[in-house]
Amino acid sequence: MNARLERAGLALLRRTDPERAHGLALAALRSGLTAAPGPISSDRLRIEVAGLVLANPLGLAAGFDKNAQAVRPLSRAGFGFVEVGAATPLAQPGNPRPRLFRLTEDGAAINRFGFNNDGMETICARLARTDAEVPVGLNLGANKSSADRAADFARVLERARPHIAFATVNVSSPNTERLRDLQGAKALAALLEGVMQVRGDTPVFLKIAPDLDAAELADVAKVAENAGVAAIIATNTTLARDGLRSARRFESGGLSGQPLFDRSTRVLARLSGLTDLPLIGVGGIGSAEQAYAKIRAGASALQLYTALVYGGLSLVREILEGLDDLLNRDGFSNVAEATGTGRKDWE
């Protein structure tokens, strides 16, 4: 897709209800109407994280393709890895609509989806049929009505394990009531114990909220290390609303996009000082400079989502080529050399 056509498509989608626009974007991907350069790579961008060999450090965050409907084209969109889901054991509709809101003035979005998805059986069937060009992971979730939410995570992983390269335990979504309670040290340790028992050789990542205080963050780091987690994703969406201008700023749900950048990067840097586990930086990345800042704050890899709403898939190439130039400018031969070199700037 050329730049002019992409800009026209984005302008059209932004005049459409956000959730419907998202569905149309997925349909365009499935129909082959989007650019498919394949994984973008270079000697500086290639990286190994938690046993995964990646063409580049920029992944697609969970939530964009909840139901694994466009994995093949997304794996050819330039990303180094793709995460789908969240998947729960049983299909569920999620929260009532409207539940997705653009905050255009802020370069942000608020969602309160509530783990709407087709359920693990349907999602795993799609993953089994997918021929992806990059590692594909699954975000694990729990059903809202479940009597044992902690067990749901292990149940989904056990079913999905043959079809994925990694799994992410998502206890940090703010849109399922009391889900974030599972980030407490005792509850998280018990949940992860169940997940690790069924993981086989699948790397397990842990996705955390940006709203943890220093003591909570230290607890999470310790529990993750003790459990054998392979990496921590920092961070999910925030409940904070600092400095927003949009009329939609008071909608309930998780805030993502540009306003999350500083908050999530500070958490990333603090976490980098607490653990040697690989960290995946996500939250507010919309440029090569921001991607580079995340890496220098402590990220070994990155994830992107909300910025695609405003910049389209061409942003993937733009960020990666810019990141390669920044690494070269500062004399780094690869991403790993740059990781954590600017952590103190964010503490």
ABEGO torsion letter per residue (X at the ends): XBAAAAAAAAAAAAABBAAAAAAAAAAAAAAGABBBAEBBBBAAABBBBGGBBBABABBBBBGABAAGAAAAAAAAAGBABBBBOBBBABBBAEBBOBABBBBAAAGBBBBBAGGBBAEAAAAAAAAAABBBABBBBBBBBBBAABABAAAAAAAAAAAAAAABABBBBBAABAABBGAAAAABAAAAAAAAAAAAAAAEABBBBBBBBAABBAAAAAAAAAAAAAAGBABBBOBBBBABABGBABAAAABBEBBBEAAAAAAAAAAAAAAAAABABBBBBBGGBABAAAAAAAAAAGBABBBBAAAAAAAEAAAAAAAAAAAAAAAAAAGBABAAAABGAAAAAAX
